[in-house]
Each structure stands twice: as structure tokens, then as C-alpha cells.
Amino acid sequence: MVAASALYVFPATTSDDSRTMIAEPPYRLSRSYAGYIDPQDVNDWVAVKILIRDILPMKLDLKLSWSQQELSRKRDLVSTVLSSYPAFKKYEANWPVLYYCYQHLGKSRLYRGEGAKNRPNNSTTSGICHRVNIRRSQSVLSTATAMTLDRISPVPTAASTSAPSSDVSPRYAQMMRGEEEVTTFLQSIGGTFDSSKFLDRFVTAGVNSGARLKDVAKWGVVDRDMFLRCEVRLNAFECKLVSDALQRMVSDTQE
């Protein structure tokens, strides 16, 4: 857990409005914090995370940790998000935005190699996953863009209460379309598969569009299943459901 003085970017709220603000979860930065978000905001929460992934590299220095960033740059990042999605101003210390900015910066630094020495080593899967990474086609997946394992709701529609700023809208719109395609695929699996919690895992692994799904679907069964287990972090049952759905995607294309 990062120290509070290093995490927060704005002074604590002291006005009467603080009585109506949504308090922080009891365990800061836990993977379950999205469960504390107001149900009315979960659609915009998906869009907020996409926006943060889009603008964070432009706002912060990826060579520096969160505590090392200039306070003015962190405030600019959080303020930009809040200006597009003001509903999140009702959260104490803007904690959903703040937590995700902190998490995504750490993930981005990890992929840049800055935090490689702190990368956990899972002894049960590291050897297998290393072999998968060697075999995997280098042209298929892009750098991962996010890491959250929290609850996801369908992407916002045109009726969303707010929209992102125009200077990021082209890429933002493309990302939204891609993630909607992945969401549609996951929802199509049906049965006991809880698709709502897996979108971010796929995006983190680089599967952020329908085209990427089709690429993975064309892999051999062994490579595909190892990727789903190691990179998307599915258990054996979840892997079987997704792998079968990907195989059906290939079969439908060939018909």
C-alpha cells in the first residue's frame, strides 16, 4: 500500500458536501474497490478507465513512480478525467480515478521494464508462460494497456452523462469500439461464464478488439490455451469455455 501523502493529489474535502460524498473502501488499492462504486456510475467507470489509459502517458513521466511525479502533473491528470466525468467528483478524494491512475502507471512502468525487478515470479506457471511468450507471434498483440480485475458494466452509450475531450476522441472512440467487440464476444459465451469481470484481463493481455480475438482464435489449441491461462489468467474451466468459443469463431468464419 502506498502512503496516503504520496497517493493523494488534492486536499481533503472539508465542506458540508463531504457528508454526502462516497467514502473510500476499507482496503485502499485492493482489487475489489470497484464494488464500492455507485451503480449509477459503473457505465461511466468503464469509459473513465479507457480515458486514463489514453491520456496518462501524455500527462505523466512513465520513468517515474507515482510518488516521484510532479504534483502539478498528477493534478492535471486527475482534473482532466474529472472534467470529462464530473460524476466522480462525489467520491472522497476522487478515489476511483486516483486508484486507477496509480495502478495503471505501475502497470505501464512494468511493461517498460522500469519495475521488472519487482515483478512477481509465479513458480507454478512462469516456465510454461515463458515458453508461450517465445512461441507467440510477435505481430499479434500490442503492449498491454491496463490492469484491473474489478467488476465491469457494458460500455457507455450516446446517452452517457458526459463525453471525453475532443483532443483524444479519435483514439478514444477506436478503443471504445474495440472493447465493445470484446465485450460482445465474452457475453456470447453465456452459460455460467461471468463475462462482466473479464474484459480488463483481455485488454491487459493485448486482446482489445474483435480483430485481436480472431488472431488468437487462429492459434493452435496448445498455444491458445496457454495464452488464456498465463496471460489472461483464466482458470481451467474458464479457459475451456473461452477456447471453445474462439474455436467456434474460426469455424464460423470458414463456413
Buried (B, 14 or more C-beta within 10 A) or exposed (E): EBEEEEBBBBEEBEEEEEEEBBEBBEEBBBEEBBEBBBEEBBBBBBBBBBBBBBBBEEBBEBEBBBEEBEEEBBBBBBBBBBEBBEBBEEBEBBBBBBBBBBBBBBBBBBBEEBBEEEEEEEEEBEEEBEEBEEEBEEEBBEEBBBBBBBBBBBBBEEEBEBEBEEEBEEEBEEBBEBBBBBBBBBEEBEEEBEBBBBBBBBBBBBBBBBEBBBBBBBBEEEBBBBBBBBBBBBEEEBBEBBBEBBEEBEEEEEE
